[in-house]
């Protein structure tokens, strides 16, 4: 039944946003650790901090969204994952907590020594959190999380070849996205004096991420052949091809100093990896547990879908406004001047007014929900599926901060 799978589609959309946006946030922290010393190093750290400070909390909203929908719609699956992978998730949560505290404390530092200590903790947490989250995903992907409360091993479930390589890949993807995004941000808001430094790191981290992805396939072939086959010969193959093409295109764009389009192609390359994993593992969530078997009651699923749709009508316009203001230089400590920023309530409301693309995305979502869950007719199902697919595409385009769809 499609209703049983619909919340999982929402979970995957949220996971893609978290990997793409939260991953870039982690990556900015990684480059703060590797920025070097002296005035040049301080300049790079300030660029990374100022670029992410206005949006880091919004980036991590997606993790809360994923956990909430999973908890409500697929409680047995989330309970099994959270109990078996408790150690990895605890480490990831600690890393996210440290990063949040560092953002809050950095502005209150009074000496360079205090700032260096906070930056060191922030950078270490920026490596620790994505590695632990990636290791947890590796445990799920390799079938080491059985159904049941703490039914799997608390250590080997995330300390194994697949998990370690997936954790390393998560760190590499974060560094890659962070460097690509910071290339564009440094040009737009901070001048180009440090752009070449970020550009070199974007190219290097992209190559490393690609190499780790290939190594991951080799490890997966020996460790979890079903998933390996699904990626290279099953439903996940189209996503793998998209990821390879988008990744290569991103490197070419960065090499050509086309940083704005590289931002989106880089995001697509990483998002396709998540999609490939989901398609290759479908219909299983955990060994022996399908999406349909894990789903909650019909009434609960309907409530989840309604809540997500209602929340999206508030969330997407709010995030679009936030990223428009941030990337336009109107938030944070960079670039924008007082004359450039929206100075009146009318201007702010105009910046946040719904655009045509956002309206179209909302209409597509309503058509999708009606066609798949409300109208009980065979002809309505393909229309509903087309509406949901249209919502994904139009919603992404409407959220793009540099796209005027009005």
Secondary structure, DSSP 8 states (H G I E B T S, - for coil): -HHHHHHHHHHHHHHHHIIIIIHHHHHHHHHHHTS-SHHHHHHHHHHHHHHHHTTHHHHHHHHHHHHHHHHHH-HHHHHHHHHHTHHHHHHHHHHHHHHHHHHHHHTT--SHHHHHHHHHHHHHHHHHHHHHHHHHHHHHHTT---SSTT-S-TTTTTSSHHHHHHHHHHHHHHHHHHHHHHHHHHHHHS-STTHHHHHHHHHHHHHHHHHHHHHHHHHHHHH-HHHHHHHHTSTTHHHHHHHHHHHHHHHHHHHTT-HHHHHHHHHHHHHHHHHHHHHHHTTEEETTEEHHHH---HHHHHHHHHHHHHHHHHHHHHHHHHHHHHHTT-STTSS--TTTS--SHHHHHHHHS--HHHHHHHHHHHHHHIIIII--SHHHHHHHHHHHHHHHHHHHHHH-TT----
